[in-house]
């Protein structure tokens, strides 16, 4: 079986086998991706040599033109037009006839008075799937990360389709056009385009379902030009510099490492940018290396030019779990199209605004806190001490009073530059994530801690705080994270006869931790916090459930578990449901537990694609603490639930229940309570959920936010009956499945 790891376009011999090397036409020019046949009311006939599908009527039962998006059928075509919000307008025409490109035209006008002029004609959407089998017996079913799909047999399929049905529905200022059916190997489904009145972007998706079990997959997506290709392809490289090249530079397919995940094409009278949902598109990996998630060009066999987004099937070649596709689930394989009357650079800039150029916004009285990074900067510094120095090196001072050498290349390390550029205020490390750490001798352990603390202090200032932390993974069960409010010297083993605390002449108290009881004692003595890393998955499968009744978990020193979008399943309307469910379970267990976001990646450099893997915590803090004075306020905010978690696009500046914020308590004195929330967002919102529990069951109240435009802010008030409930929290999700959620407010009667 041959698997060409490139996505291509153009003419090719039709293959019904598992392997497909590209997208395109057969030698006679009929488009095999839209097969003939009779299904339902579709009647195939031949007129003048063109294969047409007659009697495919557009179902508009759920469509209201008052939504602002006009959708109407004219003969064999469906015309969609809508305002772009800046006085201009967009139009897409879809051709239902067999043998012709599905997207007849994309047009745009820069002003309200002009008629949209075609900037591209004759395009086909493309979806390519790599499909393999998940080994569900190795771990807890579909909740899996430790899988190496890149090393297992897998098949490659490209989508084929025939238009047997068409429908339009609308809601608020949005409308959706669906065309089916689409097949790709074991998957079946339809094409779906969602249009947003007053906005220049369109969400294009192949919504496909498989009944084969157990499937894991990847998808590549894009557009292929059957008529005239674009003039130029443009992208921003990983340093943010614009590249614009003529299409002649894409005679063969190229995979591009880009900033912002977007690629743009210059067309007649405008530009078209393509980009994926920023966080949903990336399945979890250990490294954030930029894997060239954009493609553009042609293959040798298929001369039609195309461009779009792609997944590297090898990933970082460690654990590469791909996407889950449980049987019967509708997998939404999407990308955004952004129409612009301007240049490719302007189209890329417009796309970047949706993620604030991959930066986290400032919020008054909040600090941006991110956690769980195995950058192993301390070990890199230790290795540098063993090598010879250079003239550009500088010197740092250790807490014990000694000196150490700072190599010039580590003076301002890449991970710090990245975090500062992204708007991070506080970064919490998880150093020494290697197997021999728990058995390390005291002298070796203290040397590492001393250098860790010295480097965290050196790399911190009044605008950025680097906090030491670890993932010790001993004594408690599963994996866990530690966080202290100041530098603490502790050893992860306690040989027989060793006292719990000894005295170092320069560093002060040294704590020797050899048991579960010792861990709790240390956390209590030093005011530290611990929580479960990647709960219910990876090395924490079965935890914290397995120790929920242990004294350390029940104490106020154990925070809860950390949230990350893992595993990946594109049928789910929320990211990271594994940990959202845990948050609800812990809240029903009774003790006040909270869920901070975690990232859990290794080395980071400025050319990486980190943002797609990111989430952050907005802590309610009046001021950013300085390293020298300790960071007790950070632990206070976490321990009291005074924060919300977000992928960055949706912000919750304020959330109260009867005037009380997350982590606080409300006494229920009436049947309904007022929930007030301030929201700010970039992508249009999809829905909010008010989630509550009574100590046993979880109740969800879903609130439609389909009326919201892009780049908005609004204050909402909802009156909810919370009688009998013990806690309540809020989550908000947008049309790209970016989201944010609060910690619980506790309820008492």
C-alpha positions, 0 to 999 in steps of 0.5 A: 500500500502506497501512502504519498504524504502530500496533498495534490490536485488535478487530473488522475486515473480514477481509483476505487482502491484505498490509496488516492494520491490526489484530487482531480479529473480523469483523462476525459474531463468528467469529474469522478468526484461527483459520480452519476447514478440515481438516488431518491429523486435525482435523475441523471441525464445528458444534455450536450455532453454535460452530465446533469442532475435534474430534479434536485430541489433545494429544501428551504423549509428551515430557511428564512431570508430575514437572516440576511443571507440570501440562498436561492436555487436558479436552474442547476445552481444555488446562489448564496449572497450576503453582506460582509459588514464593511459595505461590501458583499460576498457571493458563492454559486454552487453548481448541482450539475454532474461533471462540473465544478461544485463551486461555480463562482466566488465573488466579492465587492468592496462596496454596497453599490457594486455588483459582486465580481467573480474573483474565482470560478470553477473550484472543487472542495477537497477532503482527504482522509487517512484512516486507521484502527485504534487499539481500544483494549490498551487503555480506557476505550476512546479516552486514549493518548498513548497510541502511535497511529503513524506506525500502524497500517492505514489507508488513504481516501479522497472524497467523492460525491454526487448531489442527490439532496440540497437544503438550506436552514437559517438561524438568527444572522446565519444560514447553512447550505448542505449538499450530499452525498459525500463518501470517503472510504468508510465515511459517508456524509455531506458538504456543509457551508455556514455563512455569517451575515456581515462577515467575510468568512465561511465555515466549510465542512465535510460532515462524515460518519463511519460505522466501522469500529474502531477508527482513528483518522486525519483529514486534509482539506482545501480547494482545487481550481478547475478553471483559471488558477490564482495569480499568487500564493501568500503566507506568513512564515513562522517569524511573521514575515510575508511571503508572496510567490507566483503560482509557477513556484507551485508546480509540485505540491509544497508543505508550508510552515506558517504563522497563524495556520493560514494561506491566501491566494490572489485572485481577480479582484480580491483574495481568498484565505483558508485556515482551520479552526485554531484549536480544534484542528490540532490533536494533542501531541508532546511537542508543538513543532510546526508540522507544515499544516498548509499545502499548496500546489500540484502533483506530477500526476494532477496538474490542477492547482489547489491549496488548503490545510493538512495534517502531518500523519507522523506528527512529532513521531512520539505518541500520535493519537489522531482523531477519534471517530466512534461509530455513528458520530458525525465528524465535522472536518472543517476549514474557514474561507475568508473573502477579501476585496484586498490583497492576500496580505490583507486577507491574512491579517483579517484571519489573524484578527480572529485569534488576536494574532495568536495573543491573549488579550489583557483584561483589567484585574486579571493575569494570564497564567499558563501551566505544565511545560516540560521545557527542561531549561534547567537540564539544558543549563546544566549541560551547558555548564559542562561545556566550554564557555564563549566570550558572549556568556554572562554570569548568574548568581545561585541562591547559595551565593555561588555563580553559574555560567549563562550561555549566550544562546540561553540568555533569553531562551526561546520559550520565554520569548514565545510566552512574552510575545503571546501575552502570558503574565505567569508561566508555571513549569513542570521540570525534571520530567525524567525517570530517575528524578524520584531516586535522585540523591539529595546533593544532585537534587538540590543542585538542580533545584538551586539552578531552577530557582536561580533561572526562574528569578533571572528570567522574571521581571515586573511584566513576566513571572516564571514560576518553578514547578514539577510533575513529580509522579510519586507517592500519590498515584498517577501523575500530579503537578506541584506548585509552591508560593516560593522556592522550596527545596525538597527531595522525592525520596526518604531513605530509612532513618532520614528525618523529614526535614534537614538543614542545608547551610546555605539553602535552609530547610530541605524536605525529604518526601517518601510517602503520601503522608509526607507529600501532604505534610509538605504541602501544608507546611509550605502552603503548596498546591497539587493537582492531577495532571491530565486526569483520567488519561495517559499516566493518570488513567483512573485518577483522581477517582482512585484516590478521591477519598484519600486525606491528601485529596480531601484536603484544601491543598489538593486543587483538583485536575487540569484541563486540556483538549484531549482526546480529540473528537470532531463530533463533540461541540466542546473541547476537553469534555473529559475534564469538564465531566471531571469538574462536574463529578468533583463538584458533586463529590462535595469538596471544593475542587477546581480545574486549571488549564494545562498545556503539557508540551516539551521544548518550545521555540519561536518557530513552533505552532504553540497557539493551536495547542494552548489554553490559559487561565485568567486569574483574578489578580490586582497586581502581578507578583514579583519573584523576589516576594513570592507568588502567594496571590497566584496560589490564593486565586487558584485555591479559591477558584478565582479564575476562568479557563479559555482557549483565548478567543472567548473571554469571561471578564465577569461572572456572578450568581446572585452577586457572587463570583466563582469559588464563592458561596451563595445562599439560595433564598428564592426559586430563581437566581440571577446569573450575570456574565460579561463576555467578549469574543472574536469568532461568533458564539455558538452557545452557552451552558449553565451547568449545575449539580445536586450532589448526584446528577448534572443539569445542563441549560443550553442557551443559544447565542447564534445572534452574536456577530464576530468581535463582540462583547455583551452583558447577559442576565439569565434567571435560572431555577437552582433549587436543590442544586449545590453548585453552578458554573458557566461555559461558552463555545463559539462556531470554531469550538473555541471556548471558555469556562468558569469554576463553580459557584457553590450553593447552599440552602 
